[in-house]
Amino acid sequence: MAVLPNSASQFEAILDQFSSCYPVSGTAVFGRPFCLEYKWEKKGRGDLLMLANPLHLQLLSGTDCDVTVLGFFKYKSIDGDLVGIVGDSWILRPDPISVIWHSIKGVSEGSYAEIVSALHKDVKALDFKYISTISSYFYGKLIARAARLALIAEEVSYLEVIPKIIIFLKESIEPCLNGTFSGNGFLYDEKWGGLGADFGFGVYNDHHYHLGYFVYAIAVLAKIELAWGRKYRPQAYSLMADFMNLGSDSDSSYTRLRCFDLWKLHSWAGGLTVFADGRNQESTREAVNAYYSAALMGLAYGDAHLASIGSTITAFEIASAQMWWHVREGDTMYGGGFTGKNRVVGVLWANKRDSGLWFAPRDWKECRLGIQLQPLLPITEVLFSNISFARELVKWTLPALGRDGVGEGWKGFVYALEGIYDKESALEKIRKLKGHDDGNFLTNLLWWIFSRGDEEGFEGISGRDEATSRGIVMVTNDFSQ
């Protein structure tokens, strides 16, 4: 028995043609940088017919795999049209990205004085004794933002503040790695092969979010203090492996790629809790941060394999965010009603798309934008490389800032995104902010604005609207006749 896309007889003929061959298993292999191969084990006679989602089609490479896309053979789904593909092996190639410590195009030297002034104040305010939170999520954000200050100090050649930042990072990170952090330390769970803490972390929610911040801070400190990095390498790699273990051996301490879905090509934040609408993910930017930070850890330790795999998964996570979370005007991915009211998905579920967030209603658009932008790092520029979409998203969000009680921290993220296409307007607003998100600083916002080049990103459509032109054989009419 088979489900037909519609009542047209041509679709039944296609299913009949490929009915003698079926898959019994499949593997996903990271064999080369920025490359993922699906290999199907099949039984029966003839060629194998499978269905691909829109992201598969966008990333499918025809130069090194023999597949035929049946462009006319489609099933509807919440993820977009599922299109028939004939072939035993698929090669998926996202656009390569560069994982680097500092800004992509450099900071304008004329801005150094203003950045240094803010940097001096922000570093002066660092004091481990005043950290009151024991939440692994908020604690991670605090140490990661301190690590940002060190990298910005390097970039603007204000090195005299780095020793104080190092002291703060050591005081805040070492208890977590030594097992002496009172109140909410990481504990290894033998049953599920992972670490436990809070915020649903103990039931494996949001592991890549929380640990991504820790891995970022550790990577920065290991880069600056080589001896410290060598001393704590086992603990550092253990935190990273909780969400990015690539081993498939049964004796591995951690499960393989705990959060990343090798078929959907993005992570899921939900852990062991079962929800009616399936798995979910809210913050694509924090998901990107996890694998970007793992790649930075690879750079810090001279681990080319970790840097390569981290960069590759980062690229897939970015492509997925742009495909399914970013909602552009006139988009056809979702229904017209949803597209007309939204420029970004709040929570993406396996079986639905939600406008609201876990912590905010749908009308708090500044939160929806902010959770997809934080943390503000060099890789953010790649995630929001489409200037047209950035402009649409800011335009959609700005009216929400007139609501009573909007946090200054959320405003900062809106202005940061505006800075992609209007630096002067964004800078004026940022200078007037009275506060910042707990994972952000004025220094970081100024760094972001002053590292915008004269030509940022691109205008126009994103990759999901482009023709599949990677050497794929595309059949647009029924070839069963």
TASUL-V208520 format. One record per backbone hydrogen bond with DSSP energy under -0.5 kcal/mol. NH is the residue of the N-H (numbers start at 0). CO is the residue of the C=O. E is the energy in kcal/mol with one decimal. If there is no record, write none. Layout:
NH:CO:E  NH:CO:E
//
This chain:
3:1:-0.5  10:7:-1.0  11:7:-0.8  12:8:-1.9  13:9:-1.7  14:10:-2.2  15:11:-2.3  16:12:-2.2  17:13:-1.6  18:15:-1.1  20:17:-1.3  21:42:-2.3  23:40:-3.1  24:40:-1.3  26:38:-2.1  28:36:-2.5  30:28:-1.2  34:31:-1.0  35:91:-2.2  36:28:-2.5  37:89:-2.4  38:26:-2.5  38:36:-0.5  39:87:-2.5  40:24:-2.8  41:39:-0.6  42:21:-2.6  44:19:-1.4  49:47:-0.5  49:84:-2.7  51:82:-2.7  56:52:-2.0  57:53:-2.1  58:54:-2.1  59:55:-1.5  60:90:-3.0  61:469:-2.4  66:64:-1.0  67:85:-2.0  68:472:-3.3  69:67:-0.6  69:83:-2.9  70:68:-1.3  70:474:-1.9  71:474:-0.8  72:69:-1.8  73:71:-1.0  74:81:-2.2  79:76:-1.7  81:74:-3.3  82:51:-2.5  82:80:-0.6  83:69:-0.7  83:72:-2.1  84:49:-2.9  85:67:-3.0  86:47:-2.0  86:84:-0.6  89:37:-2.0  91:35:-3.1  92:58:-2.8  98:96:-0.6  99:97:-0.8  107:449:-2.2  110:107:-2.0  111:108:-1.5  114:110:-2.2  115:111:-3.3  116:112:-2.0  117:113:-1.9  118:114:-2.9  119:115:-2.8  120:116:-1.5  121:117:-2.7  122:118:-2.6  123:119:-1.9  124:120:-1.4  125:122:-1.5  129:126:-1.7  130:127:-1.7  131:129:-0.7  138:134:-2.7  139:135:-1.5  140:136:-1.9  141:137:-1.9  142:138:-2.0  143:139:-2.2  144:140:-2.2  145:141:-1.4  146:142:-1.8  147:143:-1.7  148:144:-1.4  149:145:-1.2  150:146:-1.7  151:147:-2.6  152:148:-2.5  153:149:-1.9  154:150:-2.1  155:151:-2.2  156:153:-1.1  157:152:-2.6  160:157:-1.1  161:158:-1.5  164:160:-1.6  165:161:-2.6  166:162:-2.0  167:163:-2.2  168:164:-2.7  169:165:-2.7  170:166:-2.6  171:167:-1.9  172:168:-2.5  173:169:-2.0  175:172:-0.9  176:172:-1.5  177:173:-2.8  178:174:-0.9  179:174:-1.8  180:174:-1.3  181:179:-0.7  186:195:-1.2  188:193:-3.7  189:187:-0.7  192:188:-1.4  193:188:-1.4  195:186:-1.8  200:197:-2.9  202:199:-1.3  203:200:-2.0  204:199:-2.5  205:268:-2.9  209:205:-2.3  210:206:-2.4  211:207:-1.3  212:208:-1.1  212:209:-0.7  213:209:-1.2  214:210:-3.1  215:211:-2.1  216:212:-2.2  217:213:-2.7  218:214:-2.5  219:215:-2.2  220:216:-2.3  221:217:-2.8  222:218:-1.8  223:219:-1.9  224:220:-3.3  225:223:-0.7  228:224:-2.4  229:225:-2.3  230:226:-2.0  231:227:-2.1  232:229:-0.8  235:231:-2.7  236:232:-2.8  237:233:-1.5  238:234:-2.0  239:235:-2.0  240:236:-2.6  241:237:-1.1  242:238:-0.5  242:239:-1.1  243:239:-1.6  244:240:-1.1  251:248:-1.5  254:192:-1.2  256:244:-2.7  257:254:-0.5  258:242:-0.6  260:265:-2.5  261:259:-0.7  264:260:-2.4  265:260:-0.5  267:258:-1.8  268:279:-2.8  269:279:-1.4  271:202:-3.1  274:272:-0.5  277:274:-1.6  280:347:-1.8  283:281:-1.0  286:282:-1.3  287:283:-2.7  288:284:-2.2  289:285:-1.4  290:286:-1.3  291:287:-2.5  292:288:-2.7  293:289:-1.7  294:290:-2.0  295:291:-2.2  296:292:-2.3  297:293:-1.9  298:294:-1.9  299:295:-2.8  300:296:-2.1  301:298:-0.9  302:297:-2.9  303:301:-1.0  306:302:-2.3  307:303:-2.3  308:304:-2.7  309:305:-2.7  310:306:-2.0  311:307:-2.3  312:308:-2.6  313:309:-2.1  314:310:-2.1  315:311:-1.9  316:312:-2.7  317:313:-2.3  318:314:-2.2  319:315:-2.3  320:316:-2.2  321:317:-2.4  322:318:-1.5  323:319:-3.0  324:319:-0.6  324:320:-1.7  325:320:-2.0  326:324:-0.6  326:342:-2.2  327:325:-0.6  330:327:-2.1  338:334:-2.7  339:335:-2.4  340:336:-0.9  340:337:-0.6  341:337:-1.2  344:324:-2.2  345:353:-2.2  346:353:-1.3  347:280:-2.6  348:346:-0.7  348:351:-2.5  349:276:-0.6  349:278:-2.0  350:276:-1.7  353:346:-2.5  356:359:-3.2  363:360:-1.6  364:362:-2.2  366:363:-1.1  367:363:-1.4  368:364:-2.5  369:365:-2.4  370:366:-2.6  371:367:-0.7  371:368:-0.8  372:369:-1.4  373:369:-2.3  376:374:-0.9  379:376:-1.5  380:376:-0.6  380:377:-1.1  381:378:-0.9  382:378:-1.7  383:379:-2.1  384:381:-1.2  386:384:-1.0  386:457:-2.3  387:457:-0.7  389:385:-2.2  390:386:-2.6  391:387:-2.2  392:388:-2.9  393:389:-2.3  394:390:-2.4  395:391:-2.2  396:392:-1.5  397:393:-2.8  398:394:-0.6  399:396:-1.9  400:396:-0.5  400:397:-1.8  401:398:-1.4  402:399:-1.6  405:402:-1.2  410:406:-1.8  411:407:-2.0  412:408:-1.1  413:409:-1.6  414:410:-2.6  415:411:-2.0  416:412:-2.1  417:413:-2.0  418:414:-1.6  419:416:-1.5  420:417:-1.5  421:417:-2.2  425:421:-2.0  426:422:-2.8  427:423:-2.1  428:424:-1.7  429:425:-2.5  430:426:-2.2  431:427:-0.6  431:428:-0.8  432:429:-1.4  439:436:-2.3  444:440:-1.7  445:441:-2.7  446:442:-2.6  447:443:-2.3  448:444:-2.4  449:445:-2.8  450:446:-0.7  450:447:-0.8  451:448:-1.4  452:450:-0.5  455:453:-0.5  457:384:-2.3  464:461:-2.0  465:462:-1.1  468:466:-1.4  472:66:-1.0  473:471:-0.7  474:68:-3.7  474:472:-0.6  475:473:-0.6
//
